[in-house]
């Protein structure tokens, strides 16, 4: 770029002078900046998927068969945002319909198809600079009861993530996971669940000067042991121990600028190993008008290792009301804290009705 100038004084004007500026970029610095954005994006998405993925086991199947609501809806604060979602299944829909018709006993077919959805508004002030990103996930699948103590199924999961940054850049991605899952009742009220999922994603990089795309391959192994123990006829304790290993390999990719210059950036492998232990206790009270009020308190703590963010935990206190007309209302307060000092607090509200 050349800039011309002329100096003027009482003695007259000077000849025209010229200053030439050579504008260039540092390829190494550009590649490092974009590589950091992609690392943050993949790590954030792994956290969101780990907390949002849904694969129901035997315990959830039995709850579906006793449901009075055809669709379950929820809005939940998370460590870095606000999550909402819905879920239903053939078992839940059929049981709710039978209940509305005055038929008891639950849905008895061994085959079930289910769907669950979640959405999340997320923010990390160190990366997003106050801007909010979005995450949505659809979980669906089918399972079959081999016996009263064994379930086998196949699930598919689709996710969509948008992640703005504080440098006028935005990364977006569409991904999927699919695979088998199983659930066994090890003993009365104790269940073991496991799933193995494989998938990939396609992603876009949009910065102020450089744009590009990258693809990933991913797999997740998820296993848990959970229980449902009745302390008395109205009080239920639900503990759960869960471990997740999530690996995602980013392939080599390239970015281009408006002048047609191309930079090739090496891929990498992002890994996360999560261990969490939690418990929820609830007690039901029946009112004189037939409504049922159930207060609930839950605590979860865990650690996310390898490329994860360290320790995390949450405390939840809630209250649900089921009326004689089959309206279900839920309200809960939630507080979260994670290893890097991030905290969040909020409320969860839900409502549904059987028809």
Buried (B, 14 or more C-beta within 10 A) or exposed (E): EEEEEEEEEEEEEEEEEEEEEEEEEEEEEBBEBBBEBBBBBBBBBBBBBBBBBBBBBBBBBBBBBBBBBBBBBBBBBBBBBBBBBBBBBBBBBBBBBBBBEEEEEBBEEEEBBBBBBBBBBBBBEEBBEEBEBBBBBBBBBBBEBEEEBEBEBBBBBBBBBBBBBEEEBBBBBEBBBEBBBBBBBEEEBBBBBBBBBEBBBEBBBBBEBBBBEBBBBBBBBBBBBBBBEEEEEEEBBBBBBBBBBBBBBBEEBEBEBEEEEEBEBEBBEBBBBBBBBBBBBBBBEEEEEEBBBBBBBBBBBBBBBEBBBEBBBBBBBBBBBBBEEBBBBBBBBBBBBBBEEBEBEBEBBBEBBBE
